[in-house]
Amino acid sequence: MSGTADGSVVITHDVGLHARPSVKLTKLAKGFGSTIEIAGAAEGPWIDAKSIVKVMAMKARQNSTLFVRAAGADAEAAVSAVIDLVRRDFDEAGDGH
């Protein structure tokens, strides 16, 4: 069964989507079978969330909105996981435990 899902979240991390958060986001995205794309605007351009080079090149800043969409069997879980990671500040607040 294949589905689609989308959502958005505000990046609150103090330096935005820089190296470490980008790595965490792409590593998470690669754990899903669905195609996952992110964008800095609802109309795009959309980029592959599994590509570290493309995610880092996006240079999303603090307080910007990150749009997420996915297509595939685990699309809803994928979008939820990406949004949760961003909401948790990429697990970089404090020690992350």
Secondary structure, DSSP 8 states (H G I E B T S, - for coil): --EEEEEEEE--STT-S-HHHHHHHHHHHHTSSSEEEEESSTT---EETT-HHHHHHH---TT-EEEEEEEETTHHHHHHHHHHHHHTGGGTSTT--
